Amino acid sequence: MNIYPLPTLVAVARSLSPFYRELYANLPADFQLADLPVVEQKPYWEANTVRNNRLLTGPLQDGIVFKSGGTTGDPKFSAFRKTEWQSFTEAFGEALEAGGLKDGERVANIFYAGELYSSFVFVMKSLDHARANCVQFPLSGRADFPMIAHTISDFDIDVLAGVPTTLVNLAEYLRSEGQTLPSLKRILFGGESLYPDQRDTLRQAFPNARAASVGYASVDAGLLGYADLSCGPDEHRAFDRYTHLEILDEETGQVIEEMGRPGKVVVTNLTRLLMPIIRYPAGDRAVWLEPAGTPDRKLKLLGRSEEGARVGPMTLYVEDVLHVLEPFHKELAIANFQMLVTHHDKRDQMTLRIVAHATPEALAQAAERVKSAIYACRPMYADLLQQQLVHPLQVEWVDASALVINPRTGKLKRVLDQRHGS
């Protein structure tokens, strides 16, 4: 496994990536991690184009490519060399043992697959690399619930892995059929948080199964954290060997070392050279739970930061909304917007709060057009809605005074994630 020291990462990025060359133009010869500028999402993804790419350090000659959000006309993608993909899945697979994976266990994988989506393939490959030798049942998230239930029962499945929305809907199906699956021992979820009401639903369908995170990772940032048996809900341990994980103050950018102080997660990946991830915002908020210097220091996730709003297993980025609202600006005199994510009745819901100036009739008519444009921009949103995995998008027309701002700085909080009660 190739693990690169920070000076090597920076030297390669600076010499071979036009984006990083420009970003590090004023970087001194002798630097520490905190001296490096934090990557800004918009220019980063503007540089990472399919053609005439200014981010990658070399041509795409081997490995694997995944898509990650972005607008319909400008999709994001993440590229891994073959060796980098191997390192990613090896490290994640080895960490599954810390979460309780045992020799001989039977694991059913119902994560999503296809359309350049990473989770199913990633979990399958990671299980291949796990030190514990398990038996895999690659069902995918699009398998119908009767088939999944029969497979769990017929093959005495021990572990079920998938996104919470799919797991909860499977549990709802079992309840509607008057069934439970008491043989299941563990549920491994990923891609989104699992909330208390969802845990209750899972316990009713799988009374003897313990629900825990499969781990903390993303197709963009790579390795972020793993869950061992000491981790509670939303808790993970940093991959010290493979990453530099930081929590930064959301206003000042100051590195947070003390426990309990919220900030945004920033990651530097030490195994990727083709698409360098150096002080890259992971899109989440978190707090440290252990003192500085603790190996693989434990952190707790607090929801998404302002780069994007997570709705079920799908991320709607701020830039997506900017793109959708652009044609409406002149017609409705749109001044600002805010994205609010809540959770009720076992599903996530996003409310798009827009400051606009038009007649009530015009606003009412435009609300449906905005919804349709958002669904067209992020087809996965519409798919999740059709599958009843998330609540419909809501559009609210509000006064500027209704938008939530930071009381200390007066800055708009572009994304409000209130699913954790904050």
N, C-alpha and C positions, 0 to 999 in steps of 0.2 A: 504494500500500500504506500503510495507516494504522499508524504506530508511535507509541505514546504514552509520554511521559516518566513516570517513577515517580510524581511528585506528582499527575499527572492520573489515573492508574490508582487511586491510593488515594482521591482526592477523589470519583471516581465511585462506587467500591465503598462508601465510607463513607456517601455520601448516599442511594444507591439500593438497596443490598443490606442487609436487616436483619441478616444473619449478620455481614457485615463491620462494620456500624455497632456492633454489640455487641463484636466482636473488637477494634476500634480505639477503644473508649470512652475509654481513658486515654492515647491517643497524643498526644504533644506536637505543637505546630504546626510546629516545625522538627525534622525527623527524617531519618535515613539508613536505607538498606535494612536494616541489621543491627538497627535499633530496632524493626522490625515483628515481631510474634510469628509463629512458624512455625505454619501451619495444622495443626490436629489432624484426622485423617481422619474419625473417628466423627462429631463434630458437624457437620463440613463436609457429609458425605453425608446426614446426618439433615435438614439444612436444604434440600438439593437434591431436593425431592420433586416428583412429577408435578403435584400440586395444592397450592395454598397454599404455593408455593415461597418460601423465605426467603433464598435464595442469589443468584438471578439479579437483574440490575439493571434488567430490563424484561421485557415479555411476549415470547413466542415468536411472531414475526410473519413471519420469513423465515429462510432458512438451512438447516441440516441438524442432525439429532439422531442420536447413536449411543448404544448401550448399552455399559456397561463393568462386567462382574462384578456383585458384590452378591448378596444372597440372593434366592431365588425370590420371596418376598413383598415385597421391598424393593429392586428393581433400581436400579443406578446408571445415570445417563445424563449425557452431555455434549452441550451445545448450542453451536452456532456461528452467529453472524449470517452472512449471505451474504458480506459483505466480509471477515469473519474467516476463513471457510473458504477464500476466495480467497487471502488473505495466507498462511495456513498452507501450502497446497499450492504456491503460487508460490515461497516461500522454500525449501521442501524440494526442489522440482523444479529450481530453479537450482543447488542444491548437488550434484545428481546428476552434473553435469559435472565437479566436483572429484573425484568417484569414478571417472571414466574413461568416462562415457557419451559416445558419439560420434555425429555425424550419420550417418543411414542405418542405424544398428543396429536389429536386429529383436529386440523384447523380448516374451517370453512371461510373462504375469502369472498365477501359480498361487497367489496369496494367497486367503484365505477371503472369501466374500461372503455377504450376506444376513443376516437376523435382527438388523438394526441393528449388524452387525459392520463395523468401519471399514477394515480393512487393504487389501482389494482395491480399493475405491472410492478410498481415499486414494492408493495407489500409481498407479492409473490417472490420476487427476486431476493428480498431481504430474508424471508423465511428460508430460502435455499441456503443462505449464508449463516443462519443461526447455528450456534454450537449445539443446541438441543436438536436432535433429529426428529422432526415432526412429519406427519402425513398431511399433504395439502389437498384440499377440495376446492378448485377454482370455479366458483359459481358465478360471480360477478353481480353487481348491484341491479342488473336488469332481469335477473332470473325471477320467475313468478314465485309468490310466497308459498303456495302449496308445494312446489318443487323444493324450495329451500327447507321448509318444515319437514318434509319426508326425508330429505338427505340427512338432516340433523338427527332424526329419529332412527333411520335405517342403518346409518353408519356409526352411531354412537359418537357424534361429534363432541369434542371437549371444548373447543374454542371457536367463537364466532367473531369475525373481524369485519368492520364496515363503518360507514358514516352514521352518526346518531339518527338522522332523519329516516334512513332506511331501516335501521334496527328498531326504532320506535314503531314504524308502520308495520313491520313484521310482527311485533308484539301485539299491536292493535288487531291485526288479522287473526292471530291465534286466539285472542280474547273473544272476537266475534264468532269464532268456530267452537268456543268452549274448550280450547286446548291449552295445555302448558307443556313445556319441554324441560322437565326437572333434571335430565341427564347432563345438560350443558353446564360446564364448570366456570367458564370465563367469557367475558365479552370484551373485545379490544376495539375501541373506537378511535377515530381520527378525523381530521379535517375541520372540526368544529367542536365547541364545548358540549358537554352533556349536562343538562340542567336537572334540578331536583325532581320536577314533575316527570321528566323523561325517565329518570332512574326508577321512580315508582312504577311506571308502566312496564319497564323491563323486568323488574322484580316479580310482577304479577305473572308474566309469561314465562320467565326463566327463573324460578324461585331459588335455585341453588347456584346461580352464576354471579360472579363478582365482576363488576364493570370497571375497567381501567383504561387509561390512554395507551394506544399502541405506540405512541411516541410523538415528538414535536419536530416536524420537518415541513419544508415546502419545496416545490419544484424550482422556485427562484433562488431561495437562500440556501437550500440544501439542509444539512444537519443543523438542528437547533437544540433539541433536548431529548432525553429518554426518561421513562418512568420506571423507577424501581419499586419494590414492595413497600417502601416507606412513604411514597408519594400519595397525597390526598387528591381530591378533585382539583383539576387545573394546575397541578404541581408537576414539575419536571426537573431533571438535573442537566446541567450544561455538559456538552461533549468537549471537555477541556483539551483532549488530545488532538481533536480535529478542527476546532473552531475557537475564535475569540468572541465570546458573547458579552455584550455590554448592555446596560440599561442607562439611557440618557434622559436628562431633564427635557421635557417636551418644549420648553420655552427658551432655555439658555443653551441647550446642547451639552451641559456639564455632565461628566461621567458620575453616575450615582454608585457609591460603594456601600452606603449604609442600608440596613434592612428596613423593609416596610415603606420605603418612599417610592411612589409610582413613577414610571417613566416609560419611554418607548424602547423596544428591543432593537438593537443594531448588531449585525453579525459580520464577522470576517471568516470566510471559509478557507481553510488551509490545505484543501485537497483539489481545488479547481483553478486551472490556469487558462483554459480556453475562454471561459466566460467568467472573468474575475469577480468575486463577491467580496469587496473590501469596504468595511463600514457601511453595509447595506441595510436600510430599514426593513425589518421583517414584517412590519405592518401590525404589530401587536404591542399592547401595554403590559407591563409586568412589574413585580416587586421581588427583591431578594428576600429569601427566608432564612439564610444562613450567613454567618460573618464572612467578610472578605478573606480570601486565602483558603477557604474550604475547598478541597478537591471536588470537581464536578458540582459546583455550588448549586443549591436548590433555589428555584424561582417559582413564582405563581403567576399565571396569566390572568389578566384583568379585562380582556376583550381587545377589540381591534383599535388601532390608532387611526389617525385621520387619512392615511394613504388610501384606505378602502374600507367598505362596509361589508362584513361577512353576513350573508343571509343563508342559513342552512349551510350546505357545502360549497356555496357559490360566493365569489367576491365581486361586488360592484364597486369599481374604482371611481374616485372623484373625477378623474379625467373622462370616464364614460359619461357621467352626468353632464359635464361641461359640453361634451360633444353633442349629446342629445338636446340640450337646451338652447344651443346656438341658434337654430332656425326660429326659435320662439322669442328671441330677445326684442326684436323690433315690434312685433305684434303685441306683446304683453308687457313691454318695458320691464323685463326681469332685472332685478337689482342684486339678488343674492339667493343662496339656497343652503340648506343644511340637511344632512342625512341622519335620520333617527332610526335605530334598530332596537326593537323590543322583542319580548318572547312571552307568548301566552297560548294556552290550550295546546301545549306541547310542540308549538311551531314558532319559527322566527317570522317577524314582519318588519318590513322597512317602510317608513313614512318619509317621503320627500317633501320637505317644507320649503316653499318657494316664496320669495318676496317679489310681487309683481303689481302692476297698476293697469287694470282693465275693468270692464264692466263685469258684474257677477255672471251674466250669461256667457260672456266670452271665456271667463275663467273656467266655468263648469264644462264647457265644450272642450276647452284645451286640455283639461285634466285627463280625459280619456286618450287624447292624442299623445300626451306625454307618456302615459303608461304604455301604450302600444309601442312607442319609440324605444323605451327602455327595454321592453321584452325583445324587440327586434335587435337591439344592440347586444344584449346578452341572452342568446337563445337558451342557455342552460336555466336561466331564471324562469322562462316560460315553461320549460320542460318540468322543472320542480313544482311549479304551480299546478300543472296538469296532473301530476302525480300526487297532488295534495301533500307535498312535503314542506311547503312554506305557505304563509298567508299571502294574499294578493298585495301588490304594491298599493300604497295609499299616497295620494297627492293632496297636500294642504297648502292653501294660499294664505299667507300670514303677513303681518306687518313686520318691519325690521326689528321692532322692539321685542318681538316674540322669539327671535333667534338667541340661542344661548352663547354667551361669550365668556372668555376667561376674565374673572373679576380683577385679577392682578394686572393683566396686560391690555385688556380690552379687545384682544384678538378673537375672531370667530372660531368656534369649535366646529369644524366642518363636518365631522362625524361624531355622533353621540351614540355610544353603545351602552344601552341601559338594561341589557339582558342580565347583567350581574348585580343589578340594583344600584349602580353608581350613576 
